[in-house]
């Protein structure tokens, strides 16, 4: 499912639930790497989880309390690791956020922060199999007139269970948001 189809639904839900902020993310650089050693790749079932560099898109909803977030992301690759085309990775996560705002002047503020959370992910190569993951992100940016936000973000996701990590995901996002 394409993220663009979800935007009106998320806007409607965010308005009903008294959202404080809605953020759209675009990742010009996104990678998914299977988490196995090179010597073990031949027999590993995780090698199909890797995606070449592709693009990512996402939507993040932040409630009025600003203490947590809900995030949906989709990564798409033009070609897979074994010659397959159009592979994807979808994730839904929620977690705590720690953001500090800094006043620059009357109309412009800056922010720095981090998030940490857990979620569920699906690889296009594993239909109907949902994998848990943990994530962390670091972000910064500028807020204009306490309404529009823009800034970069680096997000890490570790897919799998403790002791058996299946894949690592790295995204470099450009975020644009609207505060209500």
C-alpha positions in Angstrom: 0.0 0.0 0.0 1.4 3.4 -0.9 1.8 6.0 1.8 0.1 8.6 -0.3 -3.2 6.8 0.0 -2.9 6.9 3.8 -2.3 10.6 4.2 -6.0 11.7 4.1 -7.0 9.0 6.6 -4.1 9.9 8.9 -5.0 13.6 8.7 -8.6 12.8 9.6 -7.6 10.5 12.5 -5.1 13.0 13.8 -7.7 15.8 13.8 -10.2 13.7 15.7 -7.6 12.6 18.2 -6.4 16.1 18.9 -3.0 15.7 17.4 -0.4 18.2 18.1 1.9 17.5 15.1 1.8 15.6 11.9 5.1 14.9 10.2 5.7 13.7 6.6 9.1 12.0 6.1 11.1 11.4 2.9 14.3 9.3 3.0 16.4 9.8 -0.1 18.8 7.2 1.3 17.4 4.1 3.0 19.0 0.7 3.4 18.1 -2.7 4.8 20.9 -5.1 5.5 20.5 -8.6 6.7 22.3 -9.2 10.0 24.5 -12.2 9.3 28.2 -12.7 8.9 29.6 -13.0 5.4 30.8 -16.6 6.1 27.2 -17.7 7.0 25.4 -16.1 4.0 25.2 -19.2 1.8 22.8 -21.1 4.0 21.1 -18.2 5.8 17.4 -17.5 5.3 18.0 -13.9 6.3 20.0 -13.0 3.1 16.7 -12.3 1.2 15.9 -9.5 3.7 18.5 -7.1 2.3 17.4 -4.3 0.0 19.6 -2.1 -2.1 19.6 1.6 -1.4 16.1 2.9 -2.1 13.8 5.6 -0.9 11.6 5.7 2.1 8.4 7.6 2.9 6.6 7.9 6.2 4.0 9.6 8.3 4.4 10.4 12.1 1.6 11.4 14.4 2.4 13.2 17.7 -0.4 13.8 20.3 -0.8 17.0 22.3 1.2 15.6 25.2 4.3 15.4 22.9 5.6 12.5 25.0 5.1 9.7 22.4 4.6 9.2 18.7 3.1 6.7 16.2 5.0 6.2 13.0 4.3 4.4 9.7 7.2 3.9 7.1 7.6 2.3 3.7 10.9 1.6 2.1 11.1 0.6 -1.6 14.0 -0.7 -3.5 14.3 -0.6 -7.3 16.2 -4.0 -7.3 16.6 -6.7 -4.7 19.8 -8.3 -3.6 19.3 -11.3 -5.8 18.0 -9.7 -9.0 14.4 -9.3 -7.8 12.6 -6.1 -8.5 10.5 -3.7 -6.4 11.0 -5.2 -3.0 9.7 -3.3 0.0 9.8 -3.0 3.8 6.9 -1.6 5.8 6.9 -0.7 9.5 4.6 0.6 12.2 6.1 1.8 15.5 5.3 3.7 18.6 7.5 5.0 21.4 8.7 7.8 23.6 10.1 11.1 22.3 12.5 13.5 24.0 12.5 16.9 22.3 14.0 20.2 23.4 12.9 23.5 21.8 15.2 26.5 21.6 14.0 30.0 20.9 15.9 31.8 18.2 13.6 34.8 17.8 9.9 35.6 17.9 9.0 33.7 14.7 11.7 31.0 14.5 12.6 28.2 17.0 15.0 25.3 16.7 14.6 21.8 18.1 16.9 18.8 18.9 15.7 15.4 20.1 15.6 11.7 20.0 13.0 9.0 20.0 13.0 5.3 21.0 10.3 2.8 20.3 9.2 -0.6 19.3 7.1 -1.8 16.4 6.3 -4.4 13.8 7.7 -4.8 10.3 6.9 -6.7 7.1 9.2 -7.6 4.3 7.8 -8.1 0.8 9.8 -11.3 0.5 8.0 -12.7 3.6 4.3 -12.3 3.0 2.1 -12.6 6.1 5.1 -12.7 8.5 5.4 -9.8 10.9 8.7 -9.3 12.7 9.2 -7.2 15.8 11.8 -4.4 16.0 13.3 -1.7 18.2 14.2 1.7 16.9 16.0 4.9 17.8 16.3 8.2 16.0 18.1 11.5 16.3 16.6 14.7 14.8 16.9 18.4 14.7 15.2 21.2 12.8 13.6 24.6 12.7 10.0 25.6 13.6 8.5 28.6 11.8 5.8 30.6 13.5 5.2 27.7 15.8 3.3 26.0 13.0 5.7 24.6 10.3 8.6 22.3 11.1 11.4 21.1 8.8 14.6 19.2 9.6 16.8 16.1 9.1 16.6 12.8 11.0 18.7 9.7 11.3 16.7 6.6 12.2 18.0 3.1 13.1 15.8 0.0 13.4 16.9 -3.5 14.6 14.5 -6.1 13.2 14.1 -9.4 15.1 14.1 -10.6 18.7 16.8 -10.1 21.2 19.6 -12.6 20.4 18.3 -13.1 16.9 18.5 -9.9 14.9 17.3 -10.5 11.3 18.1 -7.1 9.7 19.3 -3.6 10.4 17.5 -0.6 8.8 19.1 2.8 8.4 17.2 5.9 7.1 18.3 9.5 6.5 15.0 11.4 6.6 14.0 14.9 5.7 11.0 15.7 7.8 8.3 18.4 7.2 5.6 18.9 9.7 2.6 20.9 10.7 1.7 21.7 14.3 -1.9 22.2 15.2 
